């Protein structure tokens, strides 16, 4: 009975806010729903319906201030609420997608994408091919392509719902594989054969996609470099950009957090300090093994030098060391008449 009452109350407040002719109507509705939410027991499933109603009011009334106040609480509280409410797969997915919808409407694209991913995680493998799951997977994938700040595609490649798109939207999966592990040349070849609109991606996002895949390509080049340096000519060729634009692309890749390093205009190369691996498999393990072997050989060389000096010291003893030290002193410090002359010259200068 109580659950039914709260359900009807939430529906009324979310669809017909208090004092609809007043500018204070949405505020009163959100305040009332928030009060109800807070007085309910923590484990009450009724809180789920109240929270959905709050989100619905925020979205329908475009209450940016209310959502901004809610954002800091989402990351901390939503996991606890899900655990306390013991929601099934469908309700958990609905909660995450509703938050994603509101975040997108209020101008929080990264937060929206974050909750789309969380919604995907609620989908069981057995439900991955269902129509609703496929719709959500496609939406999340297109969002990842068109959001300029998203460069990590690992969560998508690991999703059962995303992989299930191979049957219905194989071209989207092919594009995902390019963004996950391939380069700009592969992207241009793909685009020459497929239009973005055929993938339900707006043409207006073309610059975002080409820029992003260039940045990812540069990151892969930097990560794969055994010498930890990449020539400007290599970058220009791989990204298909003029040589004078190379430094700008490197700086943009650094800003994206994909690489760290220094530009050497004199040597015309990018000195890599850190690079992000887009995928980490057998090839990447082999690269790490090669670098560890280089470090090992360097350390062995240092140890050989130290061991040689130690043995020489043991043979010659302290006297030999002191003689060598005295030799250094004799070269560095003037004595006798020369020292006196230097003192006289210095005194005369004063």
C-alpha positions in Angstrom: 0.0 0.0 0.0 2.8 2.4 0.9 4.7 1.6 -2.2 1.6 2.3 -4.3 1.0 5.6 -2.6 4.6 6.8 -3.1 4.5 5.7 -6.7 1.3 7.8 -7.4 2.7 10.8 -5.5 6.0 10.7 -7.4 4.1 10.4 -10.7 2.0 13.4 -9.8 4.8 15.6 -8.7 7.0 14.7 -11.7 4.3 15.2 -14.3 2.4 18.1 -12.7 4.8 20.1 -10.5 3.4 22.1 -7.6 2.1 25.5 -8.7 2.6 25.0 -12.4 1.9 28.6 -13.2 4.7 29.7 -10.8 8.4 29.9 -11.5 8.8 28.2 -8.1 6.8 25.1 -9.2 9.8 22.9 -10.2 11.8 24.0 -7.1 8.9 23.0 -4.8 8.5 19.7 -6.6 12.2 18.8 -6.3 12.2 20.0 -2.6 9.1 17.9 -1.8 10.5 14.8 -3.5 13.9 15.2 -1.9 12.3 15.4 1.6 10.3 12.2 0.8 13.5 10.5 -0.4 15.4 11.4 2.8 12.7 10.3 5.3 12.3 6.9 3.7 14.4 4.0 5.1 17.7 3.5 3.4 16.8 0.1 2.1 13.3 1.0 0.9 12.8 0.4 -2.8 10.4 3.3 -2.8 13.5 5.5 -2.7 14.3 4.3 -6.2 11.0 5.6 -7.6 11.4 8.9 -5.8 14.9 9.4 -7.1 13.7 8.7 -10.7 11.0 11.2 -10.2 13.6 13.8 -9.0 15.6 13.2 -12.2 12.5 13.4 -14.3 11.6 16.8 -12.9 15.1 18.1 -13.3 15.1 17.1 -17.0 11.6 18.3 -17.8 12.2 21.7 -16.2 15.9 22.1 -17.2 16.8 22.7 -13.5 20.6 23.1 -14.1 21.2 24.3 -10.5 19.5 21.3 -9.0 21.5 18.8 -11.1 24.8 20.5 -10.4 24.0 20.1 -6.7 23.2 16.5 -7.3 26.4 15.6 -9.3 28.8 15.3 -6.4 26.5 12.9 -4.6 26.1 10.5 -7.6 29.5 8.8 -7.5 29.5 8.4 -3.8 25.9 7.3 -3.3 24.6 5.5 -6.4 26.6 2.3 -5.8 25.4 2.2 -2.2 21.8 2.8 -3.2 21.9 0.0 -5.8 23.2 -2.4 -3.2 20.6 -1.3 -0.6 17.7 -1.4 -3.0 18.7 -4.8 -4.6 17.4 -3.8 -8.0 17.1 -6.3 -10.8 19.0 -5.9 -14.1 16.2 -3.9 -15.8 15.7 -1.4 -13.0 19.5 -0.9 -12.5 19.9 -0.2 -16.2 17.0 2.2 -16.1 18.5 4.2 -13.3 21.9 4.5 -15.0 20.4 5.5 -18.4 18.1 8.1 -16.7 21.1 9.7 -15.1 22.9 9.6 -18.4 19.9 11.3 -20.1 19.7 14.1 -17.6 23.5 14.6 -17.6 23.5 14.9 -21.4 20.6 17.4 -21.3 22.3 19.5 -18.7 25.6 19.7 -20.6 27.7 17.0 -18.8 28.7 14.8 -21.7 31.5 13.0 -19.9 29.2 12.1 -16.9 26.6 11.0 -19.3 29.0 8.6 -21.0 30.2 7.3 -17.7 26.6 6.3 -16.8 26.0 4.8 -20.2 28.9 2.5 -19.5 27.5 1.6 -16.1 24.2 0.8 -17.8 26.0 -1.5 -20.2 27.7 -3.3 -17.3 24.3 -4.3 -15.9 23.4 -6.3 -19.0 23.9 -10.0 -18.6 25.5 -12.0 -21.5 22.3 -13.8 -22.1 20.5 -10.4 -22.7 23.2 -8.8 -24.8 21.5 -9.5 -28.1 18.1 -8.2 -27.1 16.7 -5.1 -28.8 17.0 -2.8 -25.8 20.5 -3.9 -25.1 21.5 -3.4 -28.7 20.0 0.1 -28.7 21.9 1.1 -25.6 25.2 -0.4 -27.0 24.9 1.5 -30.2 24.2 4.7 -28.4 27.1 4.3 -26.1 29.5 3.4 -29.0 28.5 6.4 -31.0 28.8 8.6 -28.0 32.4 7.4 -27.5 33.3 8.1 -31.1 31.9 11.6 -31.1 33.0 12.8 -27.6 36.4 14.5 -28.1 37.7 13.7 -24.6 37.1 9.9 -24.8 40.2 8.0 -25.9 40.0 4.8 -23.9 37.9 2.2 -25.8 38.8 -0.8 -23.6 35.5 -0.8 -21.7 33.6 -1.0 -25.0 35.7 -3.8 -26.5 35.1 -5.8 -23.2 31.3 -5.3 -23.3 29.1 -8.3 -24.3 26.4 -6.0 -25.6 28.9 -4.1 -27.8 30.3 -7.3 -29.2 26.8 -8.5 -30.0 26.6 -5.6 -32.5 28.8 -7.7 -34.9 25.6 -9.3 -36.2 23.6 -6.1 -36.8 26.2 -3.3 -37.1 29.4 -4.9 -38.1 30.7 -1.7 -39.6 30.5 0.0 -36.2 32.5 -2.8 -34.7 35.1 -2.4 -37.4 35.4 1.3 -36.6 35.7 0.4 -32.9 38.6 -1.9 -33.7 40.3 1.0 -35.6 40.0 3.3 -32.7 41.1 0.6 -30.3 44.3 -0.5 -32.0 44.7 0.7 -35.6 46.1 3.8 -37.2 45.0 6.9 -39.1 45.8 5.2 -42.5 43.3 2.5 -41.7 40.7 5.1 -40.6 41.0 7.0 -43.9 40.6 3.7 -45.9 37.5 2.8 -43.8 36.0 6.3 -44.3 36.5 6.1 -48.1 34.3 3.0 -48.1 31.7 4.0 -45.4 30.0 7.3 -44.8 29.5 8.4 -41.2 25.8 8.9 -41.8 25.4 5.2 -42.7 26.8 4.5 -39.2 24.3 6.9 -37.6 27.1 9.2 -36.9 26.5 12.9 -37.9 28.8 14.3 -40.6 29.4 17.2 -38.2 31.5 14.8 -36.0 33.9 14.1 -38.8 36.6 16.5 -37.5 36.3 15.0 -34.0 36.8 11.5 -35.2 39.8 12.3 -37.5 41.5 14.3 -34.8 41.0 11.6 -32.2 42.3 8.8 -34.3 45.4 10.9 -35.2 46.1 11.5 -31.5 45.7 7.8 -30.8 48.0 6.9 -33.7 50.7 9.2 -32.3 50.3 7.6 -28.9 50.8 4.1 -30.4 53.9 5.3 -32.3 55.4 6.7 -29.1 54.6 3.6 -27.1 56.1 1.3 -29.7 59.4 3.2 -30.1 62.3 1.1 -28.8 64.6 4.1 -28.6 62.0 6.3 -26.8 62.3 8.9 -29.5 60.2 9.5 -32.6 61.4 11.5 -35.6 59.2 14.4 -36.8 59.2 12.8 -40.3 57.7 9.6 -38.9 54.9 11.5 -37.1 54.1 13.6 -40.2 53.9 10.5 -42.4 51.8 8.5 -40.0 49.4 11.3 -39.3 49.4 12.6 -42.9 50.0 16.1 -41.8 52.6 18.8 -42.9 55.9 18.6 -41.1 55.4 22.1 -39.7 52.3 20.9 -37.9 54.0 18.0 -36.1 54.8 19.9 -32.9 51.2 21.1 -32.6 49.9 17.5 -32.9 52.4 16.3 -30.3 51.3 19.1 -27.9 47.6 18.1 -28.4 48.4 14.5 -27.7 50.2 15.5 -24.5 47.2 17.6 -23.5 44.9 14.6 -24.1 47.0 12.7 -21.5 48.1 10.0 -24.0 51.9 10.8 -23.9 54.5 12.7 -22.0 57.8 13.9 -23.3 59.9 16.7 -24.8 60.2 18.2 -28.3 63.7 18.6 -29.7 63.6 21.1 -32.5 67.4 20.8 -32.9 67.2 17.0 -33.5 63.7 17.1 -35.0 62.4 14.4 -32.8 59.9 13.8 -29.9 61.6 12.4 -26.8 59.1 10.0 -25.2 58.9 9.8 -21.4 55.6 8.0 -21.1 53.1 6.7 -23.6 49.7 5.1 -23.2 49.1 1.6 -24.7 45.8 1.5 -26.5 45.7 -2.3 -26.3 47.9 -4.5 -24.1 48.5 -8.0 -25.5 51.3 -10.3 -26.6 53.0 -7.6 -28.7 53.1 -5.1 -25.8 54.5 -7.7 -23.4 57.2 -8.4 -26.0 58.1 -4.7 -26.1 58.3 -4.5 -22.4 60.6 -7.6 -22.3 62.9 -6.0 -24.9 63.1 -2.8 -22.8 63.8 -4.8 -19.6 66.6 -6.6 -21.4 68.1 -3.2 -22.5 68.0 -2.0 -18.8 69.5 -5.3 -17.7 72.4 -5.0 -20.0 73.0 -1.4 -18.9 72.9 -2.5 -15.2 75.3 -5.4 -16.0 77.7 -2.9 -17.6 77.6 -0.7 -14.5 78.1 -3.7 -12.2 81.1 -4.8 -14.3 82.7 -1.4 -14.0 82.1 -1.3 -10.2 83.5 -4.8 -9.8 86.6 -4.0 -11.8 87.3 -0.8 -9.8 86.8 -2.8 -6.6 89.3 -5.5 -7.7 91.9 -2.9 -8.7 91.5 -1.1 -5.4 92.0 -4.5 -3.6 95.2 -5.1 -5.6 96.8 -1.7 -5.3 95.7 -1.1 -1.7 95.3 2.2 0.1 98.8 3.4 -0.9 98.0 3.2 -4.6 94.8 5.1 -3.9 96.6 7.8 -2.0 99.2 8.2 -4.7 96.5 8.6 -7.3 94.8 11.2 -5.0 98.1 13.1 -4.5 98.5 13.1 -8.3 95.2 14.8 -8.6 96.1 17.3 -5.9 99.4 18.0 -7.7 97.5 18.9 -10.8 94.9 21.0 -9.1 96.6 23.0 -6.4 99.6 25.3 -7.1 102.3 25.2 -4.4 105.5 27.1 -3.4 106.5 30.1 -5.5 103.6 29.8 -7.9 101.1 30.0 -5.1 102.9 33.0 -3.7 102.9 34.7 -7.1 99.2 34.1 -7.4 98.7 35.6 -4.0 100.8 38.6 -4.9 98.9 39.1 -8.2 95.6 38.9 -6.3 96.8 41.4 -3.8 98.0 43.7 -6.4 94.7 43.6 -8.2 92.9 44.7 -5.0 
